[in-house]
Amino acid sequence: MFLAIKELKHAKFRYVMMSIIIVLIAWLVFILSGLGNGLSTLSAATIKNLDADYVVYEKSAGATFSKSIMSGNLIDDIKENKDVKDAAVFGSSMGAISKEKTDDSSKKTDVAVVGITSGSFIEPNVIEGKQLSINKKFGVLANSNLKDEGYKVGDEIFVSNSKLKLTIIGFVENETFNHLPVLFTNMDTWREYQYAAPGADNGIKNPVQSIILKAPQLDAAKLDKQVEGIKTVTKSTAVKGMPGYKEENGTILMMLSFLIVISAFIISVFFYVITIQKTPQFGVMKAIGASNRFISKAIVAQVFILSFFGILAGIGITYVTALFFPKNMPFDLDVKLVILYAITLLVISLLSSIVSVRQITKIDPLTALGRVE
């Protein structure tokens, strides 16, 4: 470590340039990570936020909300399973709202209308206003980002392509579905909107799209046999079944993977070049008794110091950069992901030093001394 620090102090400019490269690589990795996590959150935050373990769909729906339609009465049969602690019905629709009836699309805001039972365990807590109530059939909870569109508690809103006139009674936070802000409404109101067209409910009594379960010890296969016509999946599977979720995450993950591989090559080549330039010095050190292990530890220590502080600086710059992003940009830098990618970058940096270490072990002192000018 002593030799590594002395070397870093001696060739400041050279190692500062290397540090800048590591900082920029780390910064780009964390920016992409935050954007990827933000997109996935925007796509399925409402499902991720559920304090639930399983989601029950109609059997042939392929674990997709938009393809599922089943009777809400099945909830009674499902609750007969001793492992089911609680259950709640769920439905979702896409729509657009405005403060007045209008055909002007510029005055409309796209939303996801989610139907739930007021007071159920899947109802989110309000940050402003009041919770849903069966006494206020047309009251809705709106995601807080609709405030940026000028909406407030008490506003009456019109839902496009329907006769519904709703009232915002409260605001919730971080509730999005299919990249859209959510309006939570009572299940009966949601049914009036979703199945307004004659025959749209396929003649099913009290139709819903899914039933959300709180059942940590549930045997899903057993429940599917117990109740006819259903398919039970974990919450994580339900999230992955959201439209575009896997594709978005796959694209970001591929970009991160390429970036990390490229960073390994860059760091490896940089230290390899430095090692070649210092061949005469290493030859002198070997001639006076320095072992390969001693010199190798100094090289690895240099890589560790540069990478560790470079990654920390990259994290800091990322958080500062995020402060200047527009409010509507889907950026969510999860602490767990930051730690994961930081460790990954550090390990890759250390592994990349192996090329330099192997070069050191091949240096012949006599040959190296002969190259000293």
Beta strands, then each sheet from edge to edge (+ up, - down):
strand 1: 54-58
strand 2: 70-71
strand 3: 86-98
strand 4: 109-116
strand 5: 128-129
strand 6: 139-143
strand 7: 156-159
strand 8: 165-172
strand 9: 176-177
strand 10: 180-186
strand 11: 207-208
strand 12: 210-214
strand 13: 230-234
sheet 1: 5+ 8- 6- 10+ 4+ 3- 12+ 1- 13+
sheet 2: 2+ 11-
sheet 3: 5+ 8- 6- 10+ 4+ 3- 7+
sheet 4: 5+ 8- 6- 10+ 9-
end
